[in-house]
Amino acid sequence: GVPSSRVSSLPYPIDLQMFQPPAETSSPHGELRVLWLGRIIPRKRLDLFLSGIELAIRQGLRVKATIVGGVGFVPGYEKLIDSFPFPDRLRWIKGMPRQQVPALLHEHDVLIQPSDEENFGSSVSEAQACGLPVIVGHTNGNSDYLCPRDIHLADDRAETLAAALARM
């Protein structure tokens, strides 16, 4: 019963002064630099991220992955990172000041967020604001805001993520 003239929506706050494309584009590096950015909890699907990266490497794709985020409430979840079969292709940063995140985004070629039932991931929007392509999970709410360079995964299989990486 509230008149529409009294209703307005508030967008998620992305600081567009802080998150913007780099001043200069970088030259190709010969490898695909992928980024995971956010809390490490089961619904964020770090297992899918790592499985997709592993499969892509086994298929011959030159991938270098960075994970930025701390382990949440699940004891032992860091074992997923510790047991990754290509440790030379994986870097884990457990935390980072927010002011350094735009530069981190600029150092990568794609941000991957394969989360289950993500309503709106800020890291995805921040990456997009920096001009970085994103790959999001099939139940990710950010899929409503993707552009042609981004990829919305059709399912939660490592093969689908590896194929998406090969298209980047």
DODREN-133560 format. One record per residue (C-alpha): y, x, z; residue number from 1; residue in one letter. Coordinates in Angstrom, 3 decimals. Layout:
N
north:Y&east:X&up:Z&i:NUM&aa:A
...
% end
This chain:
168
north:0.000&east:0.000&up:0.000&i:1&aa:G
north:2.403&east:2.935&up:-0.303&i:2&aa:V
north:4.744&east:2.732&up:-3.302&i:3&aa:P
north:4.102&east:5.501&up:-5.835&i:4&aa:S
north:7.757&east:6.524&up:-5.620&i:5&aa:S
north:7.048&east:7.726&up:-2.066&i:6&aa:R
north:3.994&east:9.786&up:-2.997&i:7&aa:V
north:3.971&east:13.334&up:-4.304&i:8&aa:S
north:1.333&east:16.023&up:-4.526&i:9&aa:S
north:1.630&east:19.544&up:-3.274&i:10&aa:L
north:0.038&east:22.227&up:-5.466&i:11&aa:P
north:-1.896&east:25.117&up:-4.002&i:12&aa:Y
north:0.599&east:27.872&up:-3.262&i:13&aa:P
north:0.284&east:30.843&up:-5.602&i:14&aa:I
north:3.132&east:33.329&up:-5.292&i:15&aa:D
north:4.088&east:33.830&up:-8.936&i:16&aa:L
north:6.514&east:36.603&up:-7.998&i:17&aa:Q
north:3.614&east:38.570&up:-6.541&i:18&aa:M
north:0.831&east:37.529&up:-8.947&i:19&aa:F
north:1.854&east:38.152&up:-12.544&i:20&aa:Q
north:0.550&east:40.080&up:-15.546&i:21&aa:P
north:0.912&east:43.849&up:-15.405&i:22&aa:P
north:4.003&east:45.417&up:-16.937&i:23&aa:A
north:1.780&east:47.488&up:-19.245&i:24&aa:E
north:-1.636&east:46.684&up:-20.617&i:25&aa:T
north:-4.342&east:49.254&up:-19.989&i:26&aa:S
north:-6.419&east:50.819&up:-22.702&i:27&aa:S
north:-10.164&east:50.106&up:-22.955&i:28&aa:P
north:-12.323&east:52.066&up:-20.492&i:29&aa:H
north:-15.703&east:51.860&up:-22.169&i:30&aa:G
north:-17.091&east:49.723&up:-19.380&i:31&aa:E
north:-16.552&east:46.178&up:-18.167&i:32&aa:L
north:-14.847&east:46.225&up:-14.773&i:33&aa:R
north:-15.759&east:43.057&up:-12.868&i:34&aa:V
north:-14.363&east:41.878&up:-9.559&i:35&aa:L
north:-15.585&east:39.688&up:-6.706&i:36&aa:W
north:-12.708&east:38.762&up:-4.380&i:37&aa:L
north:-13.114&east:36.624&up:-1.292&i:38&aa:G
north:-15.180&east:35.852&up:1.765&i:39&aa:R
north:-18.842&east:36.770&up:1.593&i:40&aa:I
north:-20.655&east:33.632&up:2.669&i:41&aa:I
north:-23.712&east:31.944&up:1.112&i:42&aa:P
north:-21.903&east:29.192&up:-0.832&i:43&aa:R
north:-19.778&east:31.817&up:-2.606&i:44&aa:K
north:-23.022&east:33.010&up:-4.279&i:45&aa:R
north:-22.834&east:36.774&up:-3.925&i:46&aa:L
north:-26.563&east:36.711&up:-4.697&i:47&aa:D
north:-25.857&east:35.208&up:-8.133&i:48&aa:L
north:-22.997&east:37.648&up:-8.762&i:49&aa:F
north:-25.216&east:40.656&up:-7.983&i:50&aa:L
north:-28.216&east:39.305&up:-9.895&i:51&aa:S
north:-26.077&east:38.663&up:-12.969&i:52&aa:G
north:-24.534&east:42.145&up:-12.788&i:53&aa:I
north:-27.970&east:43.734&up:-12.326&i:54&aa:E
north:-29.400&east:41.862&up:-15.312&i:55&aa:L
north:-26.399&east:42.751&up:-17.490&i:56&aa:A
north:-26.847&east:46.448&up:-16.621&i:57&aa:I
north:-30.584&east:46.263&up:-17.352&i:58&aa:R
north:-29.710&east:44.713&up:-20.739&i:59&aa:Q
north:-27.537&east:47.729&up:-21.548&i:60&aa:G
north:-24.060&east:46.405&up:-20.705&i:61&aa:L
north:-21.833&east:49.047&up:-19.156&i:62&aa:R
north:-20.609&east:47.221&up:-16.045&i:63&aa:V
north:-18.780&east:48.526&up:-12.993&i:64&aa:K
north:-18.489&east:45.958&up:-10.188&i:65&aa:A
north:-16.124&east:45.824&up:-7.231&i:66&aa:T
north:-16.640&east:43.527&up:-4.275&i:67&aa:I
north:-13.668&east:42.917&up:-2.003&i:68&aa:V
north:-14.375&east:40.856&up:1.078&i:69&aa:G
north:-15.901&east:40.860&up:4.486&i:70&aa:G
north:-19.239&east:39.421&up:5.473&i:71&aa:V
north:-18.812&east:36.054&up:7.157&i:72&aa:G
north:-21.017&east:34.370&up:9.692&i:73&aa:F
north:-24.427&east:35.236&up:8.211&i:74&aa:V
north:-25.970&east:38.250&up:9.970&i:75&aa:P
north:-27.487&east:40.759&up:7.572&i:76&aa:G
north:-25.850&east:39.328&up:4.432&i:77&aa:Y
north:-24.538&east:42.794&up:3.563&i:78&aa:E
north:-28.143&east:43.720&up:2.736&i:79&aa:K
north:-27.527&east:42.091&up:-0.656&i:80&aa:L
north:-24.974&east:44.801&up:-1.362&i:81&aa:I
north:-26.916&east:47.629&up:0.280&i:82&aa:D
north:-30.033&east:46.863&up:-1.770&i:83&aa:S
north:-28.287&east:46.652&up:-5.152&i:84&aa:F
north:-30.434&east:48.790&up:-7.493&i:85&aa:P
north:-27.464&east:50.487&up:-9.204&i:86&aa:F
north:-25.294&east:51.730&up:-6.308&i:87&aa:P
north:-23.303&east:53.995&up:-8.635&i:88&aa:D
north:-22.112&east:50.857&up:-10.487&i:89&aa:R
north:-20.965&east:49.010&up:-7.336&i:90&aa:L
north:-18.059&east:49.519&up:-4.949&i:91&aa:R
north:-17.559&east:47.449&up:-1.766&i:92&aa:W
north:-14.172&east:47.212&up:-0.089&i:93&aa:I
north:-14.522&east:45.219&up:3.143&i:94&aa:K
north:-10.855&east:44.310&up:3.397&i:95&aa:G
north:-7.510&east:44.916&up:1.778&i:96&aa:M
north:-3.869&east:44.048&up:2.546&i:97&aa:P
north:-2.726&east:41.061&up:0.488&i:98&aa:R
north:0.112&east:43.075&up:-1.043&i:99&aa:Q
north:-2.474&east:45.314&up:-2.769&i:100&aa:Q
north:-4.392&east:42.457&up:-4.395&i:101&aa:V
north:-2.253&east:42.161&up:-7.587&i:102&aa:P
north:-2.783&east:45.871&up:-8.368&i:103&aa:A
north:-6.517&east:45.415&up:-7.714&i:104&aa:L
north:-6.620&east:42.498&up:-10.152&i:105&aa:L
north:-4.810&east:44.617&up:-12.767&i:106&aa:H
north:-7.540&east:47.293&up:-12.462&i:107&aa:E
north:-10.279&east:44.889&up:-13.583&i:108&aa:H
north:-11.301&east:43.098&up:-16.766&i:109&aa:D
north:-12.629&east:39.859&up:-15.262&i:110&aa:V
north:-12.874&east:38.098&up:-11.911&i:111&aa:L
north:-16.144&east:36.305&up:-11.167&i:112&aa:I
north:-16.407&east:33.453&up:-8.664&i:113&aa:Q
north:-19.795&east:31.729&up:-9.036&i:114&aa:P
north:-19.315&east:29.618&up:-5.886&i:115&aa:S
north:-21.151&east:26.372&up:-5.243&i:116&aa:D
north:-18.899&east:23.367&up:-4.651&i:117&aa:E
north:-15.685&east:25.386&up:-4.613&i:118&aa:E
north:-12.780&east:22.964&up:-4.451&i:119&aa:N
north:-10.031&east:25.378&up:-5.488&i:120&aa:F
north:-10.427&east:29.137&up:-5.197&i:121&aa:G
north:-7.127&east:30.903&up:-4.665&i:122&aa:S
north:-8.485&east:34.191&up:-5.987&i:123&aa:S
north:-9.256&east:32.501&up:-9.325&i:124&aa:V
north:-5.711&east:31.186&up:-9.648&i:125&aa:S
north:-4.232&east:34.502&up:-8.576&i:126&aa:E
north:-6.331&east:36.311&up:-11.194&i:127&aa:A
north:-5.215&east:33.844&up:-13.868&i:128&aa:Q
north:-1.582&east:34.329&up:-12.826&i:129&aa:A
north:-2.133&east:38.072&up:-13.393&i:130&aa:C
north:-3.505&east:37.373&up:-16.879&i:131&aa:G
north:-7.080&east:38.227&up:-15.892&i:132&aa:L
north:-9.931&east:36.193&up:-17.415&i:133&aa:P
north:-12.228&east:34.471&up:-14.931&i:134&aa:V
north:-15.843&east:33.351&up:-14.845&i:135&aa:I
north:-16.447&east:30.449&up:-12.462&i:136&aa:V
north:-19.565&east:28.670&up:-11.256&i:137&aa:G
north:-20.736&east:25.374&up:-12.706&i:138&aa:H
north:-19.554&east:23.388&up:-9.644&i:139&aa:T
north:-16.238&east:25.207&up:-9.252&i:140&aa:N
north:-13.134&east:23.010&up:-8.960&i:141&aa:G
north:-11.037&east:25.625&up:-10.743&i:142&aa:N
north:-12.864&east:24.686&up:-13.944&i:143&aa:S
north:-10.198&east:22.010&up:-14.481&i:144&aa:D
north:-7.651&east:24.795&up:-14.976&i:145&aa:Y
north:-9.435&east:27.206&up:-17.271&i:146&aa:L
north:-8.016&east:28.453&up:-20.544&i:147&aa:C
north:-9.967&east:29.534&up:-23.650&i:148&aa:P
north:-10.478&east:33.134&up:-22.460&i:149&aa:R
north:-12.163&east:31.934&up:-19.229&i:150&aa:D
north:-15.820&east:30.973&up:-18.840&i:151&aa:I
north:-17.246&east:28.020&up:-16.911&i:152&aa:H
north:-20.922&east:28.732&up:-16.242&i:153&aa:L
north:-23.304&east:25.969&up:-17.299&i:154&aa:A
north:-25.744&east:26.637&up:-14.434&i:155&aa:D
north:-26.463&east:29.031&up:-11.600&i:156&aa:D
north:-28.898&east:31.387&up:-13.295&i:157&aa:R
north:-28.417&east:35.166&up:-13.458&i:158&aa:A
north:-29.218&east:35.014&up:-17.196&i:159&aa:E
north:-26.261&east:32.704&up:-17.781&i:160&aa:T
north:-23.894&east:35.009&up:-15.895&i:161&aa:L
north:-25.217&east:38.104&up:-17.723&i:162&aa:A
north:-24.685&east:36.323&up:-21.068&i:163&aa:A
north:-21.131&east:35.427&up:-20.032&i:164&aa:A
north:-20.450&east:39.077&up:-19.197&i:165&aa:L
north:-21.725&east:40.115&up:-22.619&i:166&aa:A
north:-19.101&east:37.807&up:-24.199&i:167&aa:R
north:-16.194&east:39.418&up:-22.314&i:168&aa:M
% end
